[in-house]
Each structure stands twice: as C-alpha cells, then as structure tokens.
Amino acid sequence: MAAGAFREAVHYEDDLVEVMNHCAAALRRELAVPGAYDEEVLLEGFTTVLIAQVPDEPVVQLVNRGHPPPLLLHQGKAKTLMPTSPLPPVGMEDLVAGPPPEAESYAFLPVTACCCTPTA
C-alpha cells in the first residue's frame, strides 16, 4: 500500500517529505479499515521506507523512515548514508517520538552508485 501511495504522490509532489507524508497517511487509512487486515498485520502495523531522488544537481536526496541506510559507492569505496536524525518507520510515529522529517542531501558525483538494501 505504501508503494501505491508513493506512485500516486510523486505525480503531484516535488518535495520528498510530502511524498513520505502521503505514504504515511495511506498506511494509517488502510490500517483503520475494520476487517481489512488480519491480526498479525495489525500488530506489526508499520513499514520502513526509503525515498531517494537524484535531481539535476550532483546530489542524492534521501528521506529515510527506519529503513537500512543505503550505500554510496564511488571509486571502489562504500560510504553508509546514515541519517543525521533517525526517524521511526512509517506507522510508528505515535509510539516513537522523532524530529520532523527532512530530506538529506549527499554528494553524488559522476560514476557514483547508490545501493539500497531491500527488506521483506
């Protein structure tokens, strides 16, 4: 459901934080529908989300909500892009206090790769 919200939001929002907010709102709406999900899903009730964007500038912008940090690969070296202010996964906002989400920017030079770890 977060992926569907992402696909919808990116058509209307330029700001990564707003895209993330749409994903969080979609999860809250879906989990509030009585009988839509079994008890196990409701007990978990959260998901990690990492949204990345490479604009025209030589940077990668990230909003990370509890997802394993991506790696920036450049000239045979890997740099972990740890968030400066870690945020809780989407769906845990009420349980874990955190700062308001902000996009973070990292240098993204030519022949650089960004490697994101998928989660199940």
WOGITA-V290576 format. One record per backbone hydrogen bond with DSSP energy under -1.0 kcal/mol. CO is the residue of the C=O (numbers start at 1). NH is the residue of the N-H. If there is no record, write none. Layout:
BEGIN
co->{CO | CO}
nh->{NH | NH}
END
This chain:
BEGIN
co->{1 | 2 | 3 | 4 | 5 | 6 | 8 | 9 | 9 | 15 | 16 | 17 | 18 | 19 | 20 | 21 | 22 | 23 | 24 | 25 | 26 | 27 | 28 | 30 | 33 | 38 | 39 | 40 | 41 | 47 | 49 | 51 | 53 | 57 | 58 | 60 | 61 | 62 | 63 | 65 | 70 | 71 | 72 | 73 | 74 | 77 | 79 | 80 | 89 | 90 | 92 | 104 | 106 | 113 | 115}
nh->{5 | 6 | 7 | 8 | 9 | 10 | 11 | 12 | 13 | 19 | 20 | 21 | 22 | 23 | 24 | 25 | 26 | 27 | 28 | 29 | 30 | 31 | 32 | 33 | 36 | 42 | 43 | 44 | 45 | 90 | 65 | 63 | 61 | 59 | 108 | 106 | 53 | 104 | 51 | 49 | 81 | 115 | 79 | 113 | 77 | 74 | 72 | 82 | 92 | 47 | 96 | 62 | 60 | 73 | 71}
END
